[in-house]
Amino acid sequence: MSRKASEYRSHVKPIWCPGCGDYAVLNALTRAFASLELRNENIMVASGIGCSSRFPAFLKTYGIHGVHGRPLPLATGIKLGNPSLTVVAVGGDGDGFSIGGGHIPHAARRNIDLPYIVMDNNIYGMTKGQPSPTSPRGLQRKASPYGSQERPLNPILMTLAYGTTFVARAFSGQPKQMADIFRQALLHPGFAFVQVLSPCITFHNTYDHYREICRPLPEGHNAQDLQAAMTAALETETQYLGIFYRDDQQLPYSRRLQLLRDRAPKLTLETVLDRFRR
Amino acid sequence: MSNHDADPTVVIRFGGEGGQGTITLGDLFTRIAARLGLEVYSFRTYPAEIKGGQVTYQTRLGLQRVLSEGDEADVMVALNNRAWMECHEDLCARSAFIHEASLEMPPHCGRGYPIPAAQIARQHEWERGYNFVFLGALMWFFRWDLQLAEEVVRERMQRHPQSLEHNLNLMQAGYDYARDHYPEPFPHTLPQPESVEERLILSGADALALGALAAGCKFYAGYPITPATPVMESLAKYLPSFDGSLVQAEDEIAAINMAIGGSIAGLRSMTATSGPGLSLMIEAMGLASMTETPLVVLDVQRAGPSTGLPTKTSQGDLLIAMYGSHGAAPRFVLAPDSVKDCYYQMFNAFSLSEYFQMPVVVLCDQAMASRVETVPYPNDLWGEADDPFPWCRPLERQRPTTEALQGDYRRYRDTEEGISPMSEPGMPGGIYLAESLEHDEYGYPNQDPENHERMMAKRTRKMEVARKMLNTWKMSARRWGHRGASFGIIGWGSTRGAVREAMAMLEAQGILIEALYPHSLRPMPDKEVLDFLDTKKAILIPELNFTGQFRRVIEHHYYKDLDVRDIHVHQLTKEQGLPFKVREIYEAVLKMIAQEREQWVAEQGDLVSVYEAVERLEEGANES
């Protein structure tokens, strides 16, 4: 490998607490960049708001730290603006599944060609520990002193149902596998959703819990089989890690729009104005 | 004929139930008139329902450029009774009343011309073509060439080949019926122009879309919303042919964020929306201000608040467009004042946003976006060559030089004008973070107190630079009327037509006033405004919103100047979902002048009594 992961890191020191799962994500993503020998200036990372969304500042790539919940629309615009870029959307579970939850089905529907990495710590960390859409029911925090009353989302099942063409789960406790999943997601010609179980060491430490229940996908899991992927996703007592589903045959969105442009008759402003002559 | 005979116009109003083809009828009639060489100006108002509800389409024809849709209807074409019931105030003894034969005749109307359109359509077994019977009858009344009408109908209805022949048959039948039953001359016609000038026939929405194409827009992300959707539909059709793309986003928040993404990646990007969508876009407009990303946001205003009157016009979004943001986020606000101007202001919007790396809001409204006008071919697109101000020319965003990229490149370099050369993803050496947090010159988060103030100043400085440049731009405002008059009108946007016409009426009475319509509302063209105010005793600020938003802006912005010059501000507001009538402006001006006169007399009276009191005091002092 001629590129090193460290070559993708900026001088900015992450704001994350020592032991935060997001460090592993940062390492794994830069390793994936290095393994693909991507040029720094050809990468752009878009994020929302939250601890994990500070991500782009720690990278020596183009980046945007946008408003809360909108990394997918930003990344979609960037990719369509310049399809030759490697564009990655990142954020947390609050950013992605709560305020920004409405964008995931549409990114999937479009099959926009970029990975979306959600660092899922099952909690709002930056605002100091309120239940998130993936918190277990009954979680007691200051904002839920009697226990949260909502059921957690199942992000893998949800994104599979949306028709996402690449669905995977990784765990910060297994960084090597995560880097490989990121590499595959970057190579996938379409929308790639990766849920990373990335514990919040300060407000909701789930390292031990996830170490206990995380397993590789069952031997012989066929990632082309949507039903098998859904069956594996339905299993919540065990959290499977790996690529649940993958369909590389669908045309990515930027390519579709390129085809529209290619097929459209070339017009000049004058010819269009002429159509409006009385 | 309306108004003065020197400049004759005819106002034709069509009214019917939604789904009866009223809009199609009005639109075809308008296009036929334009094809004939007449100048046209239309207005439509329709209900929020798809089918049902009352629809009104008004078109005004003239030999010279038509300035507004007109107040009183010379000709009423009524497809149902409600058509005249709703607008009986605008009918008079002169009005010709063309109506479905089975309807009642309005009590105070001029001559009636019943047409048994329903019966004729039934006889032809094509009841859907009801409206075409009226179109044919109108061709006879106006003595227009039926062949020319057929040509226009064929062009407009290409996509409905099955209905076309049926409709044409009914048009012929309507023509024949009117010819056989009403052989005498029709009281409201216009002579056919001797020469047909080069004109485009454009809706405001068309003009906005074409202006965007002319400006090099390559990326549009938007969400459907009445009345802005036609702009999206137009661009959906044409953008791929201009190597551009359009995305129908999942909501307005996604739309504006996609446009910001597209712009950062290097494309001239825009979104368009209406009030509720603008409310949703406010946060991301702040992101564009903070990350200094070029972005054009078109707002086709409708009456609010909340869902409001979705299909009706308003100028109620002025304050949110200018100031709606948390923190202080610099942005430009432009206001086209005619269909033609929609084209140019969209163009300017892209130039400004690219050059200053800032969001630009363009404020249009339902009435202007949906009306159709004949406008001159835009061959003066690039402005005058000696125009010192670069607006009206396609300005580019500044890119860093190769040297800058090889050295210590700072995306947000704190320059004299506040504008920092902007790199683009893919450029080696140009890597930066577009950071919504306060950031340093490189884009990295920085919360230092001094840095925050310095970067706020940097971003705001761009507005000040633009403000100065604006003073040298000839087209920063439209100013007309009697130069140096004591009474004036300051307005913005689509109300200009009615104001122009009211001023012509006033002038005919010997009342000379002057008007000013700024094209840029933020920043305001101060030099032009102050020069205008210099001679004024009182100004009238007419606008289509409830609280007088523009009046507040003017008073807020120029309070010292108004005070020093002792200029009285009068407001005329209207919030009915409808444009101003010419008469409303006319009467408001007369009222302003009358009030000023009374006040002047009263003040003289006060002064007299004060002088007398002082004199008495002085006399008393002398005596003691």
Contacts between the chains, C-beta under 8 A, distances in Angstrom:
chain1	res1	chain2	res2	distance
A	10	B	444	7.6
A	12	B	444	5.7
A	12	B	445	7.8
A	39	B	428	7.6
A	40	B	431	6.3
A	41	B	425	7.1
A	41	B	426	6.0
A	41	B	427	6.0
A	41	B	428	4.8
A	41	B	429	7.4
A	41	B	430	6.8
A	41	B	431	5.9
A	42	B	425	7.5
A	42	B	426	5.9
A	44	B	264	7.9
A	44	B	265	7.6
A	44	B	425	4.6
A	46	B	261	6.9
A	49	B	436	7.8
A	54	B	445	7.8
A	56	B	433	5.7
A	57	B	433	5.6
A	57	B	435	7.1
A	57	B	444	6.0
A	57	B	445	6.0
A	60	B	431	6.3
A	61	B	431	6.4
A	62	B	425	4.2
A	62	B	430	7.9
A	62	B	431	5.6
A	62	B	432	6.7
A	62	B	433	7.8
A	63	B	432	7.9
A	63	B	433	4.6
A	63	B	434	6.9
A	64	B	261	7.5
A	64	B	264	6.4
A	64	B	291	6.8
A	64	B	433	7.2
A	64	B	434	4.0
A	64	B	435	7.7
A	64	B	436	7.9
A	65	B	433	6.6
A	65	B	434	7.2
A	65	B	435	5.1
A	65	B	436	5.3
A	65	B	437	6.5
A	65	B	445	7.8
A	66	B	257	6.6
A	66	B	260	7.6
A	66	B	284	7.9
A	66	B	287	5.8
A	66	B	434	7.9
A	66	B	436	5.7
A	67	B	257	7.4
A	67	B	283	5.3
A	67	B	284	5.9
A	67	B	286	7.8
A	67	B	287	5.2
A	67	B	436	6.1
A	70	B	253	6.4
A	70	B	254	7.1
A	70	B	257	4.3
A	70	B	284	7.2
A	72	B	254	7.7
A	73	B	221	7.8
A	73	B	249	6.8
A	73	B	253	7.2
A	73	B	254	4.0
A	73	B	255	7.6
A	73	B	257	3.6
A	73	B	258	4.7
A	73	B	261	6.8
A	74	B	257	4.9
A	74	B	258	7.3
A	74	B	260	6.4
A	74	B	261	4.4
A	75	B	261	6.5
A	76	B	247	7.3
A	76	B	254	7.9
A	76	B	258	5.3
A	76	B	261	6.3
A	77	B	219	7.2
A	77	B	221	6.5
A	77	B	257	6.7
A	77	B	258	3.7
A	77	B	259	6.2
A	77	B	260	6.3
A	77	B	261	2.3
A	77	B	262	4.1
A	77	B	263	7.6
A	77	B	264	7.6
A	77	B	265	6.9
A	77	B	269	7.2
A	78	B	261	4.1
A	78	B	262	7.2
A	78	B	264	6.1
A	78	B	265	4.7
A	78	B	425	6.9
A	79	B	261	7.7
A	79	B	265	7.7
A	80	B	219	6.6
A	80	B	245	5.7
A	80	B	247	6.9
A	80	B	258	7.5
A	80	B	261	7.6
A	80	B	262	5.9
A	80	B	265	7.5
A	81	B	219	6.3
A	81	B	261	6.3
A	81	B	262	4.1
A	81	B	263	7.3
A	81	B	264	7.0
A	81	B	265	2.5
A	81	B	266	5.8
A	81	B	267	4.7
A	81	B	269	7.4
A	82	B	265	4.2
A	82	B	266	6.0
A	82	B	424	7.7
A	82	B	425	6.0
A	82	B	426	6.1
A	84	B	426	6.9
A	85	B	265	7.0
A	85	B	425	5.4
A	85	B	426	6.2
A	102	B	250	6.1
A	102	B	251	6.6
A	102	B	254	7.8
A	103	B	250	6.4
A	103	B	254	5.8
A	105	B	250	7.8
A	106	B	249	7.5
A	106	B	250	4.1
A	106	B	254	7.1
A	110	B	247	7.9
A	257	B	240	8.0
A	257	B	245	4.6
A	257	B	247	8.0
A	260	B	240	4.7
A	260	B	245	7.4
A	261	B	240	4.8
A	261	B	243	5.6
A	261	B	244	7.5
A	261	B	245	6.9
A	263	B	240	7.6
A	264	B	240	3.6
A	264	B	241	4.4
A	265	B	241	5.7
A	266	B	241	6.1
A	267	B	238	6.8
A	267	B	241	4.0
A	267	B	242	6.7
A	269	B	210	7.6
A	269	B	213	6.0
A	269	B	214	5.5
A	272	B	210	6.7
A	272	B	213	6.7
A	272	B	238	6.0
A	272	B	241	7.9
A	273	B	200	6.4
A	273	B	210	6.7
A	273	B	377	6.9
A	273	B	378	7.2
A	276	B	200	4.4
A	276	B	201	6.2
A	276	B	202	5.6
A	276	B	206	6.3
A	276	B	210	7.5
A	277	B	198	7.6
A	277	B	199	7.3
A	277	B	200	6.0
A	277	B	201	7.6
A	277	B	377	7.9
A	278	B	31	7.3
A	278	B	34	4.1
A	278	B	35	5.4
A	278	B	196	7.8
A	278	B	199	5.0
A	278	B	200	6.9
A	278	B	201	4.4
A	278	B	374	6.2
